[in-house]
Amino acid sequence: MTFCDELRKETDIYWEGSFQHPFVKGIADGTLSIDKFKYYMIQDAFYLKHYAKVLAFAAAKCETPEEFAYYTDMAKFITEAELELHHSVFLELNVTPEEIEQSEPAPGAINYINHMYSAVHNGDVAEAFAAMMPCPWLYLEIGLYYKDAKPGVKLYEDWIAMYSNEDFQATIQTQISMMNAYAAAASPEKLAILKSHFKNSCYYELQFWEMAWTKENWVPETVR
């Protein structure tokens, strides 16, 4: 069993929770309200902006030119391709730049981003990678899990197709190989840290769906 096999097995409760979360299932069967999807996309754009910055910080800690190039290329890809996709979706959803600018980041998004910043600032590149990896890997698995779904909503069909295509599968296989290589060079103490960062991010991924499903804000339930 590889290190990534161990990670996947030990965090399966979070993955299954994501597959079965009503937000994700709502995308797959077309019942998710567009309003909730719009909320999710705005929060995700905020998340991706900081994800790209975490990649850049990780690049600064790389020890080889090849590794540095990978992280900087990924940061550029996230900034240009992923965020451009969001912009095209925002046009379909009639979301204005002013609405995005005025939207407040939700607690779930802030917590997840702070976790990744903590990993990259307080650890090495392997620790940063362990905190960042669950996001794309989980999205691939969701895409493959629901690749035959017929939601009947173009935005949702495009979302599923994007995260199940062959290019994305190849990207994740590269990342799995990278994570296994980091683990092979790590001490038992470092392996425990890598697992902790990875597990925490899996938890935050599940919470991200819940955040979008409830349209989470900063008003406590007790005073609503």
Salt bridges, closest charged atoms under 4 A:
GLU6 OE1 - LYS195 NZ 2.97
GLU10 OE2 - LYS195 NZ 3.02
ASP12 OD1 - ARG8 NH1 2.69
ASP35 OD2 - LYS215 NZ 2.29
ASP44 OD2 - HIS86 NE2 2.98
GLU84 OE1 - HIS87 ND1 3.78
GLU99 OE2 - LYS38 NZ 3.30
ASP124 OD2 - LYS190 NZ 2.56
GLU127 OE2 - LYS190 NZ 3.58
GLU127 OE1 - HIS197 NE2 3.62
GLU141 OE1 - ARG8 NH2 3.03
ASP148 OD2 - LYS147 NZ 3.54
ASP158 OD2 - LYS154 NZ 2.66
GLU210 OE1 - HIS21 NE2 2.67
GLU221 OE2 - ARG224 NH1 3.00
